[in-house]
Amino acid sequence: MTSRTTALDAVHRALGATMTDFAGWQMPLRYGSERAEHQAVRTAAGLFDLSHMGEIAVTGAQAGPLLDHALVGKLSALAVGRARYTMICDAEGGILDDLIVYRTAEEEYLVVANAANAQVVLDALTERGTGFDARVRDDRDAYALLAVQGPNAPLILGALTDADLAGLKYYAGLPGTVAGRPALIARTGYTGEDGFELFVAPRDAEPLWQALTEAGAAHGLVPCGLSCRDTLRLEAGMPLYGNELTTAITPFDAGLGRVVKFDKDGDFVGRAPLAAAAERAAQEPPRRLVGLVGAGRRVARAGYPVVDAAGTVIGEVTSGAPSPTLGTPIAMAYVDAAHAEPGTEGVAVDIRGSREPFSVVALPFYRREK
């Protein structure tokens, strides 16, 4: 099957990007040094193409109630112009995907799904929308998505728009123009830094990329690929679907039970199993998601066993990489509750038969200065 390409494919190739297939899309992995790209986002700004993400519009008089039924959050209570992190679960409470939902008008929502799960989410929303006065529309071809992330992001974007960026709160969005192009400007991100995501028409993606590149030239802006995006989100303790989140895991297992709203009207998909999972988590969860920091240089990768001092397997790594910011290997892992407290001693990761010591720490590994 041929991979899809974004509206910026020619730009990436002209910049010499290393391309990779990701969730059925040809995407830039890196343009040069992934460490340099990572550090640019932490200290200045990075420009990302996120057009592989899946946009789904939900509109109509009962759009809010439909989403309350289909998702674990209470989206009908979301104010126009605000966004919310939420999840869609199956009937057993397993996570089908984690989402960001924007309320763009009184009867209009924009659901943004991960690329690999976009069709699954679209199909589930369509099926769950039966009986509601609402419409579910596949808008994946209607948008390109660019992100500007890093401490200089407001300065760079502010030079290209008259939108009130200073008044735009975290997890909010407003319509505006950027470099003369209409855009939904959202203050969200997946890097642990301040920044913006710009939903635009595909035909406007390349001119907007060039305008941002020019505006950011004096402020350290560099193009960034998926590789540094992964290390940035790992440092920020943000879960990745397929690693920390799967259908075998409930939001409560992942330590994200706060996104499940039992106080909303009516039933919602997965309610009873999720209530049971909440009760288990309140007592003694079998495993908890923790951070691990390596004492040496070897990197713990997804799937590696976590062991105690006796060599007994007590968990499994879900994500791991060298941390450019901390200068040491870091990982996230699900471990037995008895070994999940920060500072627990005797924990190691079995890296190809060698037990490498790691310290248990609270997530995230990195927080930006406010």
PEHUGI-V548308 format. One record per pair of residues at least 24 apart in sequence whose C-alpha atoms are under 6 Angstrom apart, sorted by sequence separation. I is the first residue (numbers start at 1). J is the second residue. D is the distance in Angstrom with one decimal. If there is no record, write none. Layout:
# PEHUGI-V548308
i	j	d
I	J	D
I	J	D
This chain:
# PEHUGI-V548308
i	j	d
80	104	5.7
80	105	5.5
299	329	5.3
294	329	5.1
293	329	6.0
293	330	4.6
309	346	4.7
292	330	5.5
308	346	5.6
292	331	5.0
308	347	4.8
291	331	5.8
307	347	5.9
191	232	4.8
291	332	4.7
307	348	5.3
153	195	5.5
191	233	4.8
290	332	5.7
306	348	5.8
307	349	6.0
150	193	5.2
190	233	5.6
290	333	5.6
306	349	4.5
150	194	5.6
192	236	5.0
289	333	5.5
305	349	5.9
150	195	5.8
289	334	4.4
305	350	5.5
61	107	5.7
149	195	4.1
288	334	5.2
60	107	5.2
148	195	5.5
287	334	5.8
288	335	5.5
59	107	5.5
148	196	5.3
287	335	5.0
59	108	4.4
147	196	5.6
287	336	4.3
288	337	5.8
58	108	5.9
147	197	4.2
286	336	5.9
287	337	5.0
58	109	5.2
146	197	5.7
286	337	5.9
57	109	5.8
146	198	5.1
57	110	4.7
145	198	5.6
56	110	5.8
145	199	4.8
56	111	5.0
144	199	5.9
55	111	5.7
144	200	5.3
55	112	4.7
143	200	5.4
144	201	5.8
54	112	5.5
70	128	6.0
143	201	4.9
144	202	4.8
54	113	4.9
143	202	5.6
156	215	5.8
156	216	5.4
53	114	5.4
54	115	5.4
53	115	4.5
295	357	5.8
52	115	5.5
66	129	5.9
295	358	5.7
54	118	5.0
294	358	4.3
293	358	5.2
292	358	5.8
293	359	5.1
292	359	5.4
292	360	4.8
291	360	5.8
292	361	5.9
291	361	5.0
62	133	5.1
63	134	5.1
291	362	5.7
61	133	5.9
62	134	5.3
291	363	5.5
60	134	4.3
244	318	5.7
59	134	5.5
243	318	5.1
59	135	5.3
58	135	5.6
58	136	4.7
57	136	5.8
57	137	5.1
56	137	5.7
56	138	4.9
56	139	5.2
55	139	5.3
55	140	4.9
54	140	5.3
83	171	4.9
83	172	5.1
82	172	4.0
81	172	5.7
82	173	5.9
23	115	6.0
81	173	5.2
23	116	4.8
51	144	4.7
81	174	5.9
51	145	4.5
50	145	5.0
50	146	5.6
49	146	4.8
48	146	5.7
48	147	5.0
47	147	5.8
47	148	4.8
46	148	5.7
46	149	5.3
45	149	5.4
45	150	4.2
44	150	5.5
44	151	5.5
45	152	5.5
42	150	5.8
44	152	5.2
45	153	5.8
41	150	4.6
237	363	5.5
237	364	4.3
236	364	5.0
236	365	6.0
235	365	5.1
236	366	5.3
235	366	5.4
95	246	5.4
96	247	5.7
95	247	4.6
94	247	4.0
94	248	5.4
94	249	5.2
95	250	5.7
94	250	4.8
93	250	5.6
86	259	5.7
46	221	5.2
44	220	5.3
45	221	4.6
46	222	5.0
47	223	4.7
48	224	5.4
46	223	5.7
47	224	5.6
93	270	4.7
46	224	5.7
91	269	5.6
92	270	5.5
91	270	4.3
93	273	5.5
92	273	5.7
93	274	5.3
73	259	5.9
37	224	5.6
73	260	5.4
72	260	4.9
73	261	5.3
38	228	5.1
34	228	5.4
7	202	5.7
30	225	4.4
29	225	4.6
28	225	5.1
29	226	4.8
8	206	6.0
29	227	5.3
69	268	4.1
70	269	5.9
